[in-house]
Amino acid sequence: MLSSCGRQSSSRLGQISRHIGHQRRSLVGYTKTQLPLNTGTEIPALGFGTWQDKGAQEDAVAEALKVGYRHIDTARVYGTEPGVAKGVEKSNIPRSDIFITTKLWNNSHHPDDVEKACDASLKDLQTDYIDLYLMHWPSPFARSDKLMPKKDDKIVAGDSDFVDTYKAMEKLVESGKCRAIGVSNFSKAELERLLKETSIVPAAHQIELHPYLIQADFAEWHKSKGIHITQYSPFGNSNPIYDKGENLGKFIDDPVLKDIGRKYSKSGAQVALAWGIAKGKSFSNCKYLSVLPVSFRHPHNTSSGRCLSSPDSSTGRSVIPKSKTPSRIKANFEGDFKLDAEDIHKIDGLDKKMRFNDPSESFGWNFYADLDGKQA
Ligand SMILES: NC(=O)c1ccc[n+]([C@@H]2O[C@H](COP(=O)([O-])OP(=O)(O)OC[C@H]3O[C@@H](n4cnc5c(N)ncnc54)[C@H](OP(=O)(O)O)[C@@H]3O)[C@@H](O)[C@H]2O)c1
């Protein structure tokens, strides 16, 4: 991995670090777990997902913010950016107290389209910056105003290279439109190539990960690279859109999770969230970003010795449960609690390499080729 700092001119770096200097590193008054990103800022470990139920998201987001969530996950393709903006407005919580992630959709991978797509998200989110902007998938669709450009009912693939797309995203960090960038749904080989050929180490990789799809080696690899993992679909097949493993039963009802839950007076769902957060945490002392290998450092981070809350080189793991149901929104927020090591270990044993989200066929791209759960 080439040092990103080495590739930036000092004046460009100076410009960027001045910009970063104005950013708040962590959310003031937030009492739940926050985890360091390789940018030097922090992300609340418990976020709020907004995929599906578009019409319900304004109220759901407002409710989530009222309950205490300060990390909201959306995406251009979900159509929920306007609902998120309205929910934030309704909540009366200042924008600066909320960590917002959104994602670049596949129809905008051409480098000339990336800034335009980001601007559209900024407009719908009614904000002038995005905390974390992710490339939703490595796979390009044809350039189009349509989210799903189709011919004969099949999605038309594009020819943009995800490396070029990411390089265009890097410019959004320089301009201040995005405070951090990252990716989602990449295989290990795709991510390795990205690390070799681009300047900014992704701050986060958003992937399907839950107790039935643990991906222990891949998760460890992220730690070694200083890339935060955001676990999507943390309740796996509770999402009704997933049709794999129909006879499996909902994993949040798995007897092991429920049994562990009884010990803490928590549900299986809450235990699954606590497990995700625990797996990304450090188990030893805090370290200083300045002593991390240079390959972990973000080109914008000039920090010299800020104590990170993470123990080793890990930048932690966040979980982003979605719910439109007020009682569940509240209950899920109580999923940020400490599990004993023996319970974490028991949950590790539940792995079924069961992947629920794989649109390879419809997107015309062989996703996750080198990852667990490909054949499930
Ligand atoms: N990057 C990507 O490609 C990608 C892919 C998938 C998801 N995501 C992100 O990750 C977020 C979460 O994933 P997800 O939406 O797939 O699924 P999820 O959060 O794992 O599960 C959501 C489903 O579980 C139900 N639920 C929520 N809390 C519950 C509880 N305490 N007990 C029982 N059921 C509960 C919800 O129902 P109700 O809403 O009816 O309460 C909903 O049907 C998404 O919303 C999105 O932001 C990203």
The ligand as an SDF file (V2000), in Angstrom:
LIG
                    3D

 48 52  0  0  0  0  0  0  0  0999 V2000
  -25.0200   -1.2520    1.5920 N   0  0  0  0  0  0  0  0  0  0  0  0
  -25.9740   -2.0670    1.2310 C   0  0  0  0  0  0  0  0  0  0  0  0
  -25.9760   -2.6310    0.1320 O   0  0  0  0  0  0  0  0  0  0  0  0
  -27.0950   -2.3350    2.1900 C   0  0  0  0  0  0  0  0  0  0  0  0
  -27.8960   -3.4760    2.0160 C   0  0  0  0  0  0  0  0  0  0  0  0
  -28.8950   -3.7170    2.9540 C   0  0  0  0  0  0  0  0  0  0  0  0
  -29.1000   -2.8410    4.0010 C   0  0  0  0  0  0  0  0  0  0  0  0
  -28.3250   -1.7120    4.1230 N   0  0  0  0  0  0  0  0  0  0  0  0
  -28.5500   -0.7570    5.2360 C   0  0  0  0  0  0  0  0  0  0  0  0
  -28.6450   -1.4910    6.4560 O   0  0  0  0  0  0  0  0  0  0  0  0
  -29.8880   -1.1940    7.0790 C   0  0  0  0  0  0  0  0  0  0  0  0
  -30.3720   -2.3790    7.8990 C   0  0  0  0  0  0  0  0  0  0  0  0
  -30.4980   -3.5330    7.1150 O   0  0  0  0  0  0  0  0  0  0  0  0
  -31.9080   -4.0940    6.6320 P   0  0  0  0  0  0  0  0  0  0  0  0
  -32.8800   -2.9860    6.4800 O   0  0  0  0  0  0  0  0  0  0  0  0
  -31.6360   -4.9570    5.4680 O   0  0  0  0  0  0  0  0  0  0  0  0
  -32.3800   -5.0860    7.7570 O   0  0  0  0  0  0  0  0  0  0  0  0
  -32.3240   -5.2130    9.3540 P   0  0  0  0  0  0  0  0  0  0  0  0
  -32.1130   -3.9080    9.9850 O   0  0  0  0  0  0  0  0  0  0  0  0
  -31.3880   -6.3120    9.6520 O   0  0  0  0  0  0  0  0  0  0  0  0
  -33.7970   -5.7250    9.6360 O   0  0  0  0  0  0  0  0  0  0  0  0
  -34.8910   -4.8990    9.4000 C   0  0  0  0  0  0  0  0  0  0  0  0
  -36.1650   -5.7190    9.5390 C   0  0  0  0  0  0  0  0  0  0  0  0
  -36.2580   -6.2440   10.8610 O   0  0  0  0  0  0  0  0  0  0  0  0
  -37.4160   -5.7660   11.5110 C   0  0  0  0  0  0  0  0  0  0  0  0
  -37.0120   -5.4340   12.8780 N   0  0  0  0  0  0  0  0  0  0  0  0
  -36.3600   -4.3200   13.2900 C   0  0  0  0  0  0  0  0  0  0  0  0
  -36.1310   -4.3660   14.6150 N   0  0  0  0  0  0  0  0  0  0  0  0
  -36.6450   -5.5380   15.0490 C   0  0  0  0  0  0  0  0  0  0  0  0
  -36.7150   -6.1480   16.3250 C   0  0  0  0  0  0  0  0  0  0  0  0
  -36.2040   -5.5670   17.3990 N   0  0  0  0  0  0  0  0  0  0  0  0
  -37.3270   -7.3620   16.4190 N   0  0  0  0  0  0  0  0  0  0  0  0
  -37.8380   -7.9450   15.3170 C   0  0  0  0  0  0  0  0  0  0  0  0
  -37.7960   -7.4310   14.0830 N   0  0  0  0  0  0  0  0  0  0  0  0
  -37.1910   -6.2200   13.9470 C   0  0  0  0  0  0  0  0  0  0  0  0
  -37.8690   -4.5580   10.7370 C   0  0  0  0  0  0  0  0  0  0  0  0
  -39.2690   -4.4380   10.7870 O   0  0  0  0  0  0  0  0  0  0  0  0
  -40.0600   -3.0390   10.9710 P   0  0  0  0  0  0  0  0  0  0  0  0
  -39.3630   -1.9990   10.1670 O   0  0  0  0  0  0  0  0  0  0  0  0
  -41.4040   -3.3800   10.4110 O   0  0  0  0  0  0  0  0  0  0  0  0
  -40.0730   -2.7430   12.4360 O   0  0  0  0  0  0  0  0  0  0  0  0
  -37.4000   -4.8830    9.3300 C   0  0  0  0  0  0  0  0  0  0  0  0
  -38.3400   -5.6850    8.6540 O   0  0  0  0  0  0  0  0  0  0  0  0
  -30.7810   -0.8200    5.8980 C   0  0  0  0  0  0  0  0  0  0  0  0
  -31.9620   -0.2030    6.3050 O   0  0  0  0  0  0  0  0  0  0  0  0
  -29.8380    0.0380    5.1010 C   0  0  0  0  0  0  0  0  0  0  0  0
  -29.7370    1.3230    5.6830 O   0  0  0  0  0  0  0  0  0  0  0  0
  -27.3180   -1.4680    3.2410 C   0  0  0  0  0  0  0  0  0  0  0  0
  1  2  1  0
  2  3  2  0
  2  4  1  0
  4  5  1  0
  4 48  2  0
  5  6  2  0
  6  7  1  0
  7  8  2  0
  8  9  1  0
  8 48  1  0
  9 10  1  0
  9 46  1  0
 10 11  1  0
 11 12  1  0
 11 44  1  0
 12 13  1  0
 13 14  1  0
 14 15  2  0
 14 16  1  0
 14 17  1  0
 17 18  1  0
 18 19  2  0
 18 20  1  0
 18 21  1  0
 21 22  1  0
 22 23  1  0
 23 24  1  0
 23 42  1  0
 24 25  1  0
 25 26  1  0
 25 36  1  0
 26 27  1  0
 26 35  1  0
 27 28  2  0
 28 29  1  0
 29 30  1  0
 29 35  2  0
 30 31  1  0
 30 32  2  0
 32 33  1  0
 33 34  2  0
 34 35  1  0
 36 37  1  0
 36 42  1  0
 37 38  1  0
 38 39  2  0
 38 40  1  0
 38 41  1  0
 42 43  1  0
 44 45  1  0
 44 46  1  0
 46 47  1  0
M  CHG  2   8   1  16  -1
M  END
$$$$
